[in-house]
């Protein structure tokens, strides 16, 4: 009886996955691609002057230390030694204005994009499971439909991987920016570090727009691919329907 109960539970799981996946392909994917296409036209993703997304870095440059009484030769040598040691940078115990804030405009945009990335990964996983459950047992010949199923699974897996890489990219942005801000705190007199922060902010803004565009394109591609091959995906062996189970 326990075995029978297990079979019933597995069949219920199959039915639930099938229902969810078919609804995703028929309704969710086209609606989501239209939603993302509309998002791409949002003013927040179409800023012409990238300086609008720059974030002010409130770290002042300290006053230069003036060394006097260097007439003595020995004292001059010690001054040179001190200058060499000073290259290590300024010790930072606390930020002058409290916590150094992130770029608020980019953080807001990232918080809008991340849920879309997660949604694509989750939905792809559901559809991938559905197609995998439809793959029949291995037999000689008549495997054209099966190859289409396998191609679909491979495409879904690729999309999942690419979406996961977008999350990694966002994490790398925060880590890189944090290291640069730390450098600015330690070397406040080096302008190039400050310029580099604005450069990576601009780069991240452009990357976020590309990510949204890619998410939309992936929904379009998956929806088109699955609909075009839906008959073979659901019934890979027309002359051997019982081999599906």
Beta strands, then each sheet from edge to edge (+ up, - down):
end
